Amino acid sequence: MREQGDQMRHAAVATLARALRQREDFFTEWHDGTQDREALTRWGGHSEQH
């Protein structure tokens, strides 16, 4: 019984660690994408003014 509890706890910790890594990757990609969009918006704004 105790071994089964240890296995379940290990699986839960591994799942949580994986979810946290995915969350970090998501926000890194989102931040990079936002910066790209800002540059594109600025470029688009300049082309309209000419």
mmCIF file of the N, C-alpha and C atoms, coordinates in Angstrom:
data_MODEL
# 
_entry.id   MODEL 
# 
loop_
_atom_site.group_PDB 
_atom_site.id 
_atom_site.type_symbol 
_atom_site.label_atom_id 
_atom_site.label_alt_id 
_atom_site.label_comp_id 
_atom_site.label_asym_id 
_atom_site.label_entity_id 
_atom_site.label_seq_id 
_atom_site.pdbx_PDB_ins_code 
_atom_site.Cartn_x 
_atom_site.Cartn_y 
_atom_site.Cartn_z 
_atom_site.occupancy 
_atom_site.B_iso_or_equiv 
_atom_site.pdbx_formal_charge 
_atom_site.auth_seq_id 
_atom_site.auth_comp_id 
_atom_site.auth_asym_id 
_atom_site.auth_atom_id 
_atom_site.pdbx_PDB_model_num 
ATOM 1   N N  . MET A 1 1  ? 0.823 -1.187 0.000   1.00 0.00 ? 1  MET A N  1 
ATOM 2   C CA . MET A 1 1  ? 0.000 0.000  0.000   1.00 0.00 ? 1  MET A CA 1 
ATOM 3   C C  . MET A 1 1  ? 0.875 1.262  0.000   1.00 0.00 ? 1  MET A C  1 
ATOM 4   N N  . ARG A 1 2  ? 1.893 1.258  0.835   1.00 0.00 ? 2  ARG A N  1 
ATOM 5   C CA . ARG A 1 2  ? 2.769 2.420  0.914   1.00 0.00 ? 2  ARG A CA 1 
ATOM 6   C C  . ARG A 1 2  ? 3.511 2.639  -0.406  1.00 0.00 ? 2  ARG A C  1 
ATOM 7   N N  . GLU A 1 3  ? 3.948 1.539  -1.027  1.00 0.00 ? 3  GLU A N  1 
ATOM 8   C CA . GLU A 1 3  ? 4.656 1.650  -2.305  1.00 0.00 ? 3  GLU A CA 1 
ATOM 9   C C  . GLU A 1 3  ? 3.749 2.261  -3.373  1.00 0.00 ? 3  GLU A C  1 
ATOM 10  N N  . GLN A 1 4  ? 2.491 1.863  -3.373  1.00 0.00 ? 4  GLN A N  1 
ATOM 11  C CA . GLN A 1 4  ? 1.542 2.417  -4.339  1.00 0.00 ? 4  GLN A CA 1 
ATOM 12  C C  . GLN A 1 4  ? 1.365 3.924  -4.109  1.00 0.00 ? 4  GLN A C  1 
ATOM 13  N N  . GLY A 1 5  ? 1.304 4.337  -2.861  1.00 0.00 ? 5  GLY A N  1 
ATOM 14  C CA . GLY A 1 5  ? 1.197 5.762  -2.538  1.00 0.00 ? 5  GLY A CA 1 
ATOM 15  C C  . GLY A 1 5  ? 2.420 6.533  -2.999  1.00 0.00 ? 5  GLY A C  1 
ATOM 16  N N  . ASP A 1 6  ? 3.592 5.946  -2.818  1.00 0.00 ? 6  ASP A N  1 
ATOM 17  C CA . ASP A 1 6  ? 4.829 6.589  -3.277  1.00 0.00 ? 6  ASP A CA 1 
ATOM 18  C C  . ASP A 1 6  ? 4.835 6.737  -4.793  1.00 0.00 ? 6  ASP A C  1 
ATOM 19  N N  . GLN A 1 7  ? 4.377 5.707  -5.498  1.00 0.00 ? 7  GLN A N  1 
ATOM 20  C CA . GLN A 1 7  ? 4.318 5.759  -6.960  1.00 0.00 ? 7  GLN A CA 1 
ATOM 21  C C  . GLN A 1 7  ? 3.345 6.840  -7.429  1.00 0.00 ? 7  GLN A C  1 
ATOM 22  N N  . MET A 1 8  ? 2.197 6.921  -6.773  1.00 0.00 ? 8  MET A N  1 
ATOM 23  C CA . MET A 1 8  ? 1.208 7.936  -7.143  1.00 0.00 ? 8  MET A CA 1 
ATOM 24  C C  . MET A 1 8  ? 1.737 9.340  -6.869  1.00 0.00 ? 8  MET A C  1 
ATOM 25  N N  . ARG A 1 9  ? 2.427 9.509  -5.764  1.00 0.00 ? 9  ARG A N  1 
ATOM 26  C CA . ARG A 1 9  ? 3.009 10.804 -5.415  1.00 0.00 ? 9  ARG A CA 1 
ATOM 27  C C  . ARG A 1 9  ? 4.076 11.190 -6.439  1.00 0.00 ? 9  ARG A C  1 
ATOM 28  N N  . HIS A 1 10 ? 4.906 10.235 -6.822  1.00 0.00 ? 10 HIS A N  1 
ATOM 29  C CA . HIS A 1 10 ? 5.943 10.485 -7.827  1.00 0.00 ? 10 HIS A CA 1 
ATOM 30  C C  . HIS A 1 10 ? 5.310 10.888 -9.161  1.00 0.00 ? 10 HIS A C  1 
ATOM 31  N N  . ALA A 1 11 ? 4.261 10.188 -9.558  1.00 0.00 ? 11 ALA A N  1 
ATOM 32  C CA . ALA A 1 11 ? 3.568 10.505 -10.813 1.00 0.00 ? 11 ALA A CA 1 
ATOM 33  C C  . ALA A 1 11 ? 2.961 11.905 -10.752 1.00 0.00 ? 11 ALA A C  1 
ATOM 34  N N  . ALA A 1 12 ? 2.397 12.270 -9.613  1.00 0.00 ? 12 ALA A N  1 
ATOM 35  C CA . ALA A 1 12 ? 1.798 13.597 -9.465  1.00 0.00 ? 12 ALA A CA 1 
ATOM 36  C C  . ALA A 1 12 ? 2.859 14.691 -9.552  1.00 0.00 ? 12 ALA A C  1 
ATOM 37  N N  . VAL A 1 13 ? 3.997 14.477 -8.925  1.00 0.00 ? 13 VAL A N  1 
ATOM 38  C CA . VAL A 1 13 ? 5.085 15.458 -8.971  1.00 0.00 ? 13 VAL A CA 1 
ATOM 39  C C  . VAL A 1 13 ? 5.616 15.590 -10.398 1.00 0.00 ? 13 VAL A C  1 
ATOM 40  N N  . ALA A 1 14 ? 5.767 14.477 -11.095 1.00 0.00 ? 14 ALA A N  1 
ATOM 41  C CA . ALA A 1 14 ? 6.248 14.511 -12.477 1.00 0.00 ? 14 ALA A CA 1 
ATOM 42  C C  . ALA A 1 14 ? 5.258 15.255 -13.374 1.00 0.00 ? 14 ALA A C  1 
ATOM 43  N N  . THR A 1 15 ? 3.970 15.017 -13.170 1.00 0.00 ? 15 THR A N  1 
ATOM 44  C CA . THR A 1 15 ? 2.941 15.701 -13.958 1.00 0.00 ? 15 THR A CA 1 
ATOM 45  C C  . THR A 1 15 ? 2.965 17.199 -13.688 1.00 0.00 ? 15 THR A C  1 
ATOM 46  N N  . LEU A 1 16 ? 3.088 17.581 -12.436 1.00 0.00 ? 16 LEU A N  1 
ATOM 47  C CA . LEU A 1 16 ? 3.148 18.994 -12.078 1.00 0.00 ? 16 LEU A CA 1 
ATOM 48  C C  . LEU A 1 16 ? 4.384 19.660 -12.677 1.00 0.00 ? 16 LEU A C  1 
ATOM 49  N N  . ALA A 1 17 ? 5.521 19.006 -12.609 1.00 0.00 ? 17 ALA A N  1 
ATOM 50  C CA . ALA A 1 17 ? 6.753 19.562 -13.175 1.00 0.00 ? 17 ALA A CA 1 
ATOM 51  C C  . ALA A 1 17 ? 6.616 19.751 -14.681 1.00 0.00 ? 17 ALA A C  1 
ATOM 52  N N  . ARG A 1 18 ? 6.018 18.776 -15.350 1.00 0.00 ? 18 ARG A N  1 
ATOM 53  C CA . ARG A 1 18 ? 5.799 18.870 -16.798 1.00 0.00 ? 18 ARG A CA 1 
ATOM 54  C C  . ARG A 1 18 ? 4.862 20.039 -17.121 1.00 0.00 ? 18 ARG A C  1 
ATOM 55  N N  . ALA A 1 19 ? 3.799 20.202 -16.357 1.00 0.00 ? 19 ALA A N  1 
ATOM 56  C CA . ALA A 1 19 ? 2.853 21.299 -16.577 1.00 0.00 ? 19 ALA A CA 1 
ATOM 57  C C  . ALA A 1 19 ? 3.520 22.658 -16.372 1.00 0.00 ? 19 ALA A C  1 
ATOM 58  N N  . LEU A 1 20 ? 4.368 22.768 -15.370 1.00 0.00 ? 20 LEU A N  1 
ATOM 59  C CA . LEU A 1 20 ? 5.062 24.032 -15.123 1.00 0.00 ? 20 LEU A CA 1 
ATOM 60  C C  . LEU A 1 20 ? 6.027 24.371 -16.253 1.00 0.00 ? 20 LEU A C  1 
ATOM 61  N N  . ARG A 1 21 ? 6.713 23.364 -16.798 1.00 0.00 ? 21 ARG A N  1 
ATOM 62  C CA . ARG A 1 21 ? 7.603 23.600 -17.943 1.00 0.00 ? 21 ARG A CA 1 
ATOM 63  C C  . ARG A 1 21 ? 6.800 24.060 -19.155 1.00 0.00 ? 21 ARG A C  1 
ATOM 64  N N  . GLN A 1 22 ? 5.657 23.428 -19.402 1.00 0.00 ? 22 GLN A N  1 
ATOM 65  C CA . GLN A 1 22 ? 4.818 23.811 -20.539 1.00 0.00 ? 22 GLN A CA 1 
ATOM 66  C C  . GLN A 1 22 ? 4.305 25.237 -20.368 1.00 0.00 ? 22 GLN A C  1 
ATOM 67  N N  . ARG A 1 23 ? 3.950 25.593 -19.148 1.00 0.00 ? 23 ARG A N  1 
ATOM 68  C CA . ARG A 1 23 ? 3.470 26.948 -18.868 1.00 0.00 ? 23 ARG A CA 1 
ATOM 69  C C  . ARG A 1 23 ? 4.572 27.960 -19.160 1.00 0.00 ? 23 ARG A C  1 
ATOM 70  N N  . GLU A 1 24 ? 5.785 27.655 -18.723 1.00 0.00 ? 24 GLU A N  1 
ATOM 71  C CA . GLU A 1 24 ? 6.914 28.556 -18.963 1.00 0.00 ? 24 GLU A CA 1 
ATOM 72  C C  . GLU A 1 24 ? 7.177 28.695 -20.459 1.00 0.00 ? 24 GLU A C  1 
ATOM 73  N N  . ASP A 1 25 ? 7.152 27.586 -21.188 1.00 0.00 ? 25 ASP A N  1 
ATOM 74  C CA . ASP A 1 25 ? 7.351 27.626 -22.637 1.00 0.00 ? 25 ASP A CA 1 
ATOM 75  C C  . ASP A 1 25 ? 6.267 28.456 -23.310 1.00 0.00 ? 25 ASP A C  1 
ATOM 76  N N  . PHE A 1 26 ? 5.015 28.281 -22.873 1.00 0.00 ? 26 PHE A N  1 
ATOM 77  C CA . PHE A 1 26 ? 3.903 29.025 -23.460 1.00 0.00 ? 26 PHE A CA 1 
ATOM 78  C C  . PHE A 1 26 ? 4.105 30.526 -23.299 1.00 0.00 ? 26 PHE A C  1 
ATOM 79  N N  . PHE A 1 27 ? 4.443 30.966 -22.080 1.00 0.00 ? 27 PHE A N  1 
ATOM 80  C CA . PHE A 1 27 ? 4.592 32.396 -21.850 1.00 0.00 ? 27 PHE A CA 1 
ATOM 81  C C  . PHE A 1 27 ? 5.825 32.967 -22.538 1.00 0.00 ? 27 PHE A C  1 
ATOM 82  N N  . THR A 1 28 ? 6.870 32.177 -22.676 1.00 0.00 ? 28 THR A N  1 
ATOM 83  C CA . THR A 1 28 ? 8.047 32.636 -23.421 1.00 0.00 ? 28 THR A CA 1 
ATOM 84  C C  . THR A 1 28 ? 7.680 32.853 -24.886 1.00 0.00 ? 28 THR A C  1 
ATOM 85  N N  . GLU A 1 29 ? 6.983 31.883 -25.482 1.00 0.00 ? 29 GLU A N  1 
ATOM 86  C CA . GLU A 1 29 ? 6.563 32.017 -26.879 1.00 0.00 ? 29 GLU A CA 1 
ATOM 87  C C  . GLU A 1 29 ? 5.573 33.161 -27.050 1.00 0.00 ? 29 GLU A C  1 
ATOM 88  N N  . TRP A 1 30 ? 4.661 33.321 -26.096 1.00 0.00 ? 30 TRP A N  1 
ATOM 89  C CA . TRP A 1 30 ? 3.676 34.401 -26.162 1.00 0.00 ? 30 TRP A CA 1 
ATOM 90  C C  . TRP A 1 30 ? 4.381 35.754 -26.107 1.00 0.00 ? 30 TRP A C  1 
ATOM 91  N N  . HIS A 1 31 ? 5.349 35.882 -25.204 1.00 0.00 ? 31 HIS A N  1 
ATOM 92  C CA . HIS A 1 31 ? 6.086 37.142 -25.065 1.00 0.00 ? 31 HIS A CA 1 
ATOM 93  C C  . HIS A 1 31 ? 6.856 37.452 -26.345 1.00 0.00 ? 31 HIS A C  1 
ATOM 94  N N  . ASP A 1 32 ? 7.533 36.452 -26.896 1.00 0.00 ? 32 ASP A N  1 
ATOM 95  C CA . ASP A 1 32 ? 8.275 36.654 -28.141 1.00 0.00 ? 32 ASP A CA 1 
ATOM 96  C C  . ASP A 1 32 ? 7.330 37.047 -29.268 1.00 0.00 ? 32 ASP A C  1 
ATOM 97  N N  . GLY A 1 33 ? 6.177 36.402 -29.341 1.00 0.00 ? 33 GLY A N  1 
ATOM 98  C CA . GLY A 1 33 ? 5.189 36.716 -30.372 1.00 0.00 ? 33 GLY A CA 1 
ATOM 99  C C  . GLY A 1 33 ? 4.647 38.123 -30.227 1.00 0.00 ? 33 GLY A C  1 
ATOM 100 N N  . THR A 1 34 ? 4.466 38.574 -29.004 1.00 0.00 ? 34 THR A N  1 
ATOM 101 C CA . THR A 1 34 ? 3.974 39.928 -28.756 1.00 0.00 ? 34 THR A CA 1 
ATOM 102 C C  . THR A 1 34 ? 4.994 40.950 -29.237 1.00 0.00 ? 34 THR A C  1 
ATOM 103 N N  . GLN A 1 35 ? 6.259 40.701 -28.992 1.00 0.00 ? 35 GLN A N  1 
ATOM 104 C CA . GLN A 1 35 ? 7.298 41.625 -29.451 1.00 0.00 ? 35 GLN A CA 1 
ATOM 105 C C  . GLN A 1 35 ? 7.328 41.678 -30.974 1.00 0.00 ? 35 GLN A C  1 
ATOM 106 N N  . ASP A 1 36 ? 7.179 40.529 -31.627 1.00 0.00 ? 36 ASP A N  1 
ATOM 107 C CA . ASP A 1 36 ? 7.149 40.498 -33.086 1.00 0.00 ? 36 ASP A CA 1 
ATOM 108 C C  . ASP A 1 36 ? 5.965 41.300 -33.609 1.00 0.00 ? 36 ASP A C  1 
ATOM 109 N N  . ARG A 1 37 ? 4.822 41.182 -32.950 1.00 0.00 ? 37 ARG A N  1 
ATOM 110 C CA . ARG A 1 37 ? 3.624 41.894 -33.382 1.00 0.00 ? 37 ARG A CA 1 
ATOM 111 C C  . ARG A 1 37 ? 3.802 43.401 -33.232 1.00 0.00 ? 37 ARG A C  1 
ATOM 112 N N  . GLU A 1 38 ? 4.436 43.826 -32.143 1.00 0.00 ? 38 GLU A N  1 
ATOM 113 C CA . GLU A 1 38 ? 4.672 45.256 -31.943 1.00 0.00 ? 38 GLU A CA 1 
ATOM 114 C C  . GLU A 1 38 ? 5.558 45.815 -33.050 1.00 0.00 ? 38 GLU A C  1 
ATOM 115 N N  . ALA A 1 39 ? 6.596 45.092 -33.417 1.00 0.00 ? 39 ALA A N  1 
ATOM 116 C CA . ALA A 1 39 ? 7.486 45.542 -34.488 1.00 0.00 ? 39 ALA A CA 1 
ATOM 117 C C  . ALA A 1 39 ? 6.728 45.611 -35.806 1.00 0.00 ? 39 ALA A C  1 
ATOM 118 N N  . LEU A 1 40 ? 5.898 44.641 -36.070 1.00 0.00 ? 40 LEU A N  1 
ATOM 119 C CA . LEU A 1 40 ? 5.106 44.617 -37.299 1.00 0.00 ? 40 LEU A CA 1 
ATOM 120 C C  . LEU A 1 40 ? 4.112 45.771 -37.315 1.00 0.00 ? 40 LEU A C  1 
ATOM 121 N N  . THR A 1 41 ? 3.497 46.062 -36.185 1.00 0.00 ? 41 THR A N  1 
ATOM 122 C CA . THR A 1 41 ? 2.546 47.173 -36.089 1.00 0.00 ? 41 THR A CA 1 
ATOM 123 C C  . THR A 1 41 ? 3.258 48.498 -36.334 1.00 0.00 ? 41 THR A C  1 
ATOM 124 N N  . ARG A 1 42 ? 4.444 48.664 -35.752 1.00 0.00 ? 42 ARG A N  1 
ATOM 125 C CA . ARG A 1 42 ? 5.208 49.899 -35.970 1.00 0.00 ? 42 ARG A CA 1 
ATOM 126 C C  . ARG A 1 42 ? 5.594 50.036 -37.437 1.00 0.00 ? 42 ARG A C  1 
ATOM 127 N N  . TRP A 1 43 ? 6.037 48.934 -38.044 1.00 0.00 ? 43 TRP A N  1 
ATOM 128 C CA . TRP A 1 43 ? 6.417 48.957 -39.450 1.00 0.00 ? 43 TRP A CA 1 
ATOM 129 C C  . TRP A 1 43 ? 5.199 49.302 -40.307 1.00 0.00 ? 43 TRP A C  1 
ATOM 130 N N  . GLY A 1 44 ? 4.073 48.701 -40.009 1.00 0.00 ? 44 GLY A N  1 
ATOM 131 C CA . GLY A 1 44 ? 2.841 48.969 -40.753 1.00 0.00 ? 44 GLY A CA 1 
ATOM 132 C C  . GLY A 1 44 ? 2.403 50.413 -40.595 1.00 0.00 ? 44 GLY A C  1 
ATOM 133 N N  . GLY A 1 45 ? 2.560 50.969 -39.426 1.00 0.00 ? 45 GLY A N  1 
ATOM 134 C CA . GLY A 1 45 ? 2.189 52.360 -39.184 1.00 0.00 ? 45 GLY A CA 1 
ATOM 135 C C  . GLY A 1 45 ? 3.063 53.317 -39.960 1.00 0.00 ? 45 GLY A C  1 
ATOM 136 N N  . HIS A 1 46 ? 4.344 53.011 -40.079 1.00 0.00 ? 46 HIS A N  1 
ATOM 137 C CA . HIS A 1 46 ? 5.258 53.873 -40.833 1.00 0.00 ? 46 HIS A CA 1 
ATOM 138 C C  . HIS A 1 46 ? 4.942 53.833 -42.317 1.00 0.00 ? 46 HIS A C  1 
ATOM 139 N N  . SER A 1 47 ? 4.572 52.680 -42.834 1.00 0.00 ? 47 SER A N  1 
ATOM 140 C CA . SER A 1 47 ? 4.313 52.579 -44.268 1.00 0.00 ? 47 SER A CA 1 
ATOM 141 C C  . SER A 1 47 ? 3.052 53.348 -44.646 1.00 0.00 ? 47 SER A C  1 
ATOM 142 N N  . GLU A 1 48 ? 2.088 53.494 -43.729 1.00 0.00 ? 48 GLU A N  1 
ATOM 143 C CA . GLU A 1 48 ? 0.869 54.245 -44.016 1.00 0.00 ? 48 GLU A CA 1 
ATOM 144 C C  . GLU A 1 48 ? 1.132 55.746 -44.032 1.00 0.00 ? 48 GLU A C  1 
ATOM 145 N N  . GLN A 1 49 ? 2.136 56.208 -43.294 1.00 0.00 ? 49 GLN A N  1 
ATOM 146 C CA . GLN A 1 49 ? 2.404 57.640 -43.191 1.00 0.00 ? 49 GLN A CA 1 
ATOM 147 C C  . GLN A 1 49 ? 3.156 58.174 -44.399 1.00 0.00 ? 49 GLN A C  1 
ATOM 148 N N  . HIS A 1 50 ? 3.775 57.304 -45.187 1.00 0.00 ? 50 HIS A N  1 
ATOM 149 C CA . HIS A 1 50 ? 4.583 57.772 -46.326 1.00 0.00 ? 50 HIS A CA 1 
ATOM 150 C C  . HIS A 1 50 ? 3.731 58.100 -47.500 1.00 0.00 ? 50 HIS A C  1 
# 
